[in-house]
Amino acid sequence: MIDVALASLIEDMIEKAGADGVVEFWQRVGDNLASRMGKEAYLGWTSFNVAVREARTAFSIEGDVTPLTDMAITDVDGDVVGYLYAMRQCCYVPTIFRTRFAVGRMSPADKAVTDEYNENVHNIAVCNFCVFHERFREEIAKNISVSGNSLACFLLATRGWSGETKISSKNVAQVNINEDHMRALLRNYECVYALVMRGARIKGER
Amino acid sequence: MASESRMPESNPFVEIATHLFLEDIATKVGIAGLNNYLVSLAKNLAGSMPKEEYTTWSEFLSALSTGQSILSTFEEVRPITDHCMSTFHSPFERGWREYAKRVGAFAPVHREVAQYYNHKVRPTAVTSVHVVLHTFREAAAARVHVGRDGVRYEPVASAWVDGDVQLPEGPTLEALLKRAGISRTKLGMLMRNHSDVWLLEPA
């Protein structure tokens, strides 16, 4: 029930600190949680992707994550420096339905925080939880190394519970993925992100 | 919450994030401030849910045990007597297990705020989530009418996932047990494998 009560908490926080204050607050919570998750190291992408599939990585706290191993990201030398990862269901969707069945409707505070984030930080959020989620992933990626290189996370695309989609033009260009591929993935997944080796010179990076 | 309910399970990650959210609040407003936040959010949640009315107490008990009442929205409620209710699992258990597995030991602030609540309000909280749970049930019960009467909630005992039990002592407990219609031995039996025992009676 605390997940449903979270909306009330956010309403209260908006009154005290404004929607921008809640965005900052959520991001700080993302930093704090990531800092408590500890470091991880993997010999290579194969062992990391197996760990993701078996829910052994810090990313697994979010729920079931699918490594899209047919969608590798390569560098200018043709070496694999990253992959796409996707979640069939957004972590927050069960809470949205729980709120629908318990309270009757989602609090307007959810949209207020989402809009604030989209307008002033990154136009990718489909619910207030995306604000926390994006920062959390970015921070835990720094604590994970593959073949001795720490990772960077780019949130690429999201689909909200009512069907609206967001694709981050900035991030898809960064990892050289076609937006049509994203649209195709969003038919089956609700959240798609890329993990790449930090500092890699990605082939075709725009 | 009854098994036929449409209510899906939450993703424990959202609960973990909420706990971290509360921990961050505590660093700014202290234990008393966190207690106020928890009480306020539980009251707001109950206040945002629809009111209920039942013709008879037995109709209300039936709604409770089939997950149709505001009081059984988030948990499976089993009436032991007409006025004594039990909860099999804490609605926070999955979140706590996932927190312990993925993040580590629960931050001390969750116990500290429960101690503050026990001192200031009533001695029935083991962790912060009990502050939410007791306040929510109290505020939710106040939104229910059975016949012409309102409904009053009072906690009897709470057990946390780790087996830590919190309950009032001495005459206060005896009076609660009498109103609930159960013995001290029966309470001990219930607390072996239930998360909460509580009282509902006409107000």
Interface residues (C-beta under 8 A of the other chain):
Chain A: M1 I2 D3 V4 A5 L6 S8 L9 E11 D12 F25 W26 R28 V29 N32 L33 R36 M37 A58 S60 I61 E62 G63 Q89 C91 Y92 P94 T95 F97 R98 F101 A102 V103 G104 S107 F129 F132 F136
Chain B: S5 R6 M7 P8 E9 S10 N11 F13 V14 E15 I16 A17 T18 H19 L20 F21 E23 D24 Y37 S40 L41 A42 N44 L45 S48 M49 P50 T73 F74 E75 P91 F92 G95 E98 R102 V103 G104 V129 V132 L133 F136
